[in-house]
Amino acid sequence: MKDKQSTNKIFMVEPEVFFMNPQTADSNHYQLDDKHENSDQILDSAIEEFRRFKGCLEKNGVEVIALKGSSKCPDHIFPNWFTTFENKTFQIFSMLAENRRLEKTPEMINYLKQEYELTEDMSSLESENRFLESTSSMVFDRTNRVVYLTISPRANAELAKEWCARNNYELVLFETESHTGSPIYHTDVLMYVGTTAIGICFEVIKPEYVDHVREMVSRYHEVIEIKKDQLLDFCGNCLEIPNKNGELLLAMSTRSFKGYTEEQKAKLLLHFKKIVHEDIPTIEKFGGGSARCMLAELF
C-alpha cells in the first residue's frame, strides 16, 4: 500500500524570539534587514501572525501541535530540521546556520520520541559542512517515493543521493537561479507536491534540467506552473493538508494567494477543496520564508 502524500496533523513552533537571522542571509535572498525596525514590535507582530495562522488552520479542521521556541533561535518558527514518516519513525537533519542547529532542542526531540522512533540523526555531518535541511531542501512525493531537490549551500547533492539510496526514494536533482542570480536556498520555495497536483516554477530551473524535471512532475500529477516573479510572493511555498473529513486543503500565505492569478486558482480548486491562507507579512519579510516553512508534518 502506498504512503499518503499528506497528513492532518501539523507541528508548529511559536517564536520566543524573531528577527532577521544574519547567519542565514548569505543563502536566503528573500529575507530583509531589520536593523531599522523596532525589535519588540517585530516579535509581537510575528507572534500575532503565528497565532492567527495556527487558528486559521484549526478553524479549517487541521490538528495543530504548537510548542514554544527557544530564545537562542530566531528561525525556530520554521521547524525544518526533522521529518516524520508514516511508519512512525523520524529523522533529524543537518543545518547550515549554527544558530539553526540549536533548534533541535531536547524538549522537542523528546516530544517527537513519544510517538516516533528516531532512526537517523545526521547532525554530526554539520562538522563536515554537509547539509540537507529536511523537508525544505527535499520536497517529497511520498506516494510515489520521489524526492525533488535543488542544489544549494543548504542541500548537498551527494548527501541527498546517499539519503535517497538508503531510504528507497528516487532523486530528481537540479540546479536553480534566483532573482539574485544565486541558487535558490530551499526547494520548497519553488515547488510543492500534492496528491494530484504539483505547483512548480520551471523558469528558475537551469535549462539543462528543465525537460527531465517537467517529465518527472508530469508522471502522476497535473502541473500548475508558477512564474518567476510569483516566487517573490512565495507562491511556491505551499502545503497540502487534509482536513478532519479528509478533504484536501492547500495552505499558503495571503501574499501568496494574492500573487496567484484567477486562472491558477481555478486550476488549484480542481484539486483542493479550499485554499486556506493567512497574512504573515512580518514573518515573510524578516524570516525570508512563508506558510509552508512554518509547518512540519506529523504522519
C-alpha atoms as one frame of an Amber mdcrd trajectory, in Angstrom:
protein
   0.000   0.000   0.000   1.351   3.422  -0.944   2.106   6.123   1.618  -0.209
   9.091   1.993   1.021  12.328   0.482  -0.197  14.494   3.357  -1.371  14.452
   6.955  -3.983  16.226   9.064  -1.567  16.682  11.992   0.836  19.630  11.873
   3.705  20.676  14.169   4.368  24.404  14.632   6.731  26.452  16.815   5.627
  29.738  18.382   8.641  32.062  18.416  10.280  33.124  21.665  12.443  35.484
  19.597  12.143  36.554  15.969  14.400  38.728  13.844  16.309  38.662  10.573
  18.824  35.882  11.103  22.249  37.189   9.990  23.576  33.626   9.849  21.201
  32.700   7.015  21.415  35.919   4.982  24.158  34.689   2.637  21.985  31.888
   1.224  18.431  33.214   1.788  17.829  36.134  -0.572  14.183  36.552   0.429
  14.726  37.940   3.941  15.169  41.678   4.515  17.336  43.557   7.002  15.557
  44.560  10.219  18.157  46.897  11.769  15.984  49.997  11.328  12.930  48.314
  12.878  11.800  48.015  16.488  12.777  44.508  17.622   9.981  44.175  20.209
   7.425  45.215  17.633   8.774  42.683  15.124   8.453  39.891  17.693   4.959
  40.949  18.757   3.815  41.053  15.139   5.381  37.658  14.378   3.652  36.059
  17.385   0.331  37.595  16.399   0.713  36.351  12.808   1.726  32.905  14.033
  -1.332  32.622  16.270  -3.659  33.834  13.519  -2.270  31.305  11.064  -2.481
  28.490  13.600  -6.072  29.478  14.394  -6.937  29.614  10.693  -5.700  26.051
  10.197  -7.575  24.797  13.260 -10.770  26.531  12.159 -10.488  24.628   8.880
 -10.228  21.226  10.554  -6.462  20.791  10.898  -4.932  19.395  14.106  -2.032
  21.621  15.196   0.569  20.804  17.854   2.364  24.018  18.871   5.469  24.154
  21.073   7.288  27.256  22.298  10.575  28.130  20.637  13.986  28.838  22.168
  15.373  32.284  22.962  18.553  31.292  21.062  16.788  30.573  17.772  15.475
  33.437  15.606  14.261  30.974  12.941  12.604  28.492  15.302   9.266  29.422
  13.729  10.429  27.392  10.683  10.728  23.791  12.006  12.520  22.152   9.084
  15.186  20.157  10.919  13.253  16.876  11.116  10.962  14.681   9.025   8.391
  12.145  10.197   7.234   9.145   8.213   4.077   7.076   8.060   5.801   4.076
   9.675   6.075   6.195  12.855   9.781   6.932  12.542  11.522  10.293  12.323
  14.903  11.560  11.231  16.942  14.620  12.196  18.869  16.547   9.551  21.960
  18.736   9.311  21.527  22.534   9.273  23.882  25.133   7.782  23.480  28.036
  10.238  24.945  27.425  13.684  22.007  29.013  15.491  19.604  26.867  13.458
  21.340  23.750  14.794  20.171  24.836  18.262  16.553  24.427  17.119  16.915
  20.681  17.717  16.104  21.068  21.412  15.963  18.065  23.756  12.389  19.041
  24.627  11.231  18.884  21.005  13.143  15.696  20.262  11.697  14.057  23.379
   8.221  15.192  22.378   8.626  13.519  18.985  10.020  10.380  20.602   6.729
   9.877  22.434   5.165   8.846  19.131   8.048   8.241  16.730  11.204   6.138
  16.727  14.341   8.120  15.857  16.069   6.111  13.123  18.723   8.569  11.941
  20.359  11.756  13.229  22.561  13.487  10.669  23.632  16.323  12.982  27.229
  15.046  13.082  27.556  15.934   9.391  27.391  19.620  10.323  31.050  19.418
  11.385  31.832  18.150   7.859  29.920  21.041   6.238  27.434  18.604   4.657
  23.897  19.909   4.901  20.473  18.599   3.981  17.717  20.693   5.507  14.903
  18.169   5.670  11.571  18.968   4.006  12.745  22.400   2.879  15.686  21.040
   0.886  13.810  17.882  -0.103  10.278  18.213  -1.471   8.687  14.795  -1.076
   6.322  12.974  -3.377   5.661  10.447  -0.644   3.087   8.408  -2.534   5.408
   7.752  -5.478   8.625   7.834  -3.414  10.313  10.690  -5.264  12.408  13.498
  -3.762  12.910  16.774  -5.623  15.984  18.788  -4.654  17.728  21.897  -5.894
  21.426  22.040  -5.055  22.337  24.936  -2.747  24.604  25.688   0.214  21.874
  24.050   2.333  21.370  20.998   0.114  24.391  18.804  -0.596  23.896  16.736
  -3.764  25.970  13.735  -2.666  24.314  13.641   0.736  20.897  13.712  -0.930
  21.904  10.811  -3.196  23.064   8.801  -0.170  19.870   9.571   1.747  17.596
   8.587  -1.138  19.507   5.345  -1.704  19.185   4.421   1.991  15.517   5.320
   2.173  14.364   3.969  -1.193  13.436   7.280  -2.837  14.112   8.284  -6.429
  16.027  11.579  -6.520  15.291  14.330  -9.032  18.279  16.651  -8.738  18.563
  20.027 -10.435  20.091  23.499 -10.193  18.295  26.827  -9.970  18.959  30.532
 -10.321  17.056  33.006  -8.137  16.243  36.651  -8.834  19.739  37.478  -7.492
  21.495  35.007  -9.795  22.395  32.675  -6.908  20.912  29.214  -6.272  17.518
  29.173  -4.568  18.263  28.149  -0.997  15.369  25.711  -0.484  13.431  23.590
  -2.948  10.140  24.375  -1.204  10.478  27.990  -2.359   9.820  26.960  -5.966
   7.584  23.871  -5.735   5.152  21.771  -3.721   3.650  18.329  -4.263   0.021
  17.440  -3.604  -1.871  14.201  -4.095  -2.961  15.040  -7.653  -1.295  18.396
  -8.415   2.199  19.864  -8.347   2.930  23.579  -8.296   6.347  24.418  -9.716
   8.342  27.243 -11.287  10.315  25.984 -14.293  11.668  29.450 -15.119  14.201
  29.371 -12.259  15.461  25.870 -13.103  18.602  25.876 -15.261  17.712  24.971
 -18.869  19.638  21.698 -18.974  17.430  20.260 -16.189  14.002  21.529 -17.224
  12.947  18.711 -19.560  13.765  16.000 -17.031  12.045  17.817 -14.158   8.998
  18.516 -16.325   8.792  14.861 -17.313   9.032  13.725 -13.680   6.443  16.094
 -12.226   4.019  15.266 -15.050   4.095  11.499 -14.468   1.428  11.356 -11.762
   0.190  14.937 -11.344  -1.389  17.863 -13.092   1.224  20.619 -13.155   0.333
  24.172 -12.151   3.106  26.396 -13.462   4.272  29.285 -11.294   6.081  32.244
 -12.849   9.462  33.500 -11.665   8.053  36.793 -10.354   5.449  34.895  -8.311
   8.204  33.284  -6.232   8.832  36.712  -4.717   5.308  36.407  -3.291   6.130
  32.881  -2.023   3.630  31.265  -4.411   5.748  28.087  -4.404   5.770  27.822
  -0.607   2.502  25.948  -0.051   1.451  22.692   1.640  -1.372  20.230   1.075
  -3.165  19.347   4.327  -6.279  17.160   4.627  -8.953  18.460   6.997 -10.589
  16.193   9.598 -13.015  14.964   6.919 -10.189  14.003   4.586 -10.833  16.865
   2.177  -7.631  18.324   0.756  -6.743  21.914   1.626  -3.865  23.967   0.243
  -2.246  26.186   2.885  -0.394  29.345   1.879   0.030  32.969   2.946  -2.329
  35.749   1.895   0.546  37.291  -0.050   0.862  34.039  -2.000  -2.905  33.858
  -2.512  -2.955  37.370  -3.955   0.079  36.507  -6.091  -1.783  33.722  -7.902
  -3.821  34.551 -10.993  -7.524  33.723 -11.073  -6.807  31.099 -13.723  -4.215
  29.427 -11.484  -6.591  29.474  -8.502  -9.307  27.861 -10.612  -6.887  25.059
 -11.543  -5.893  24.585  -7.917  -9.532  24.307  -6.852  -9.928  21.296  -9.139
  -7.522  19.501  -6.790  -8.163  21.130  -3.415 -11.423  21.659  -1.558 -10.233
  25.063  -0.358  -7.230  27.365  -0.414  -6.537  28.326   3.207  -4.446  31.446
   3.751  -3.460  33.961   6.426  -1.496  37.195   6.263   2.029  36.775   7.710
   3.935  39.815   6.339   6.389  40.232   9.237   7.379  36.570   9.156   7.855
  36.663   5.390   9.752  39.962   5.388  12.333  39.233   8.061  12.315  35.419
   8.034  12.525  35.013   4.278  10.124  32.077   4.474   6.387  31.689   4.253
   3.496  29.413   5.202   4.937  26.059   4.204   8.191  26.775   6.082   6.157
  27.151   9.296   4.566  23.702   9.029   6.147  20.341   9.876   4.057  17.293
   9.096   3.328  14.640  11.720   2.473  11.394   9.930
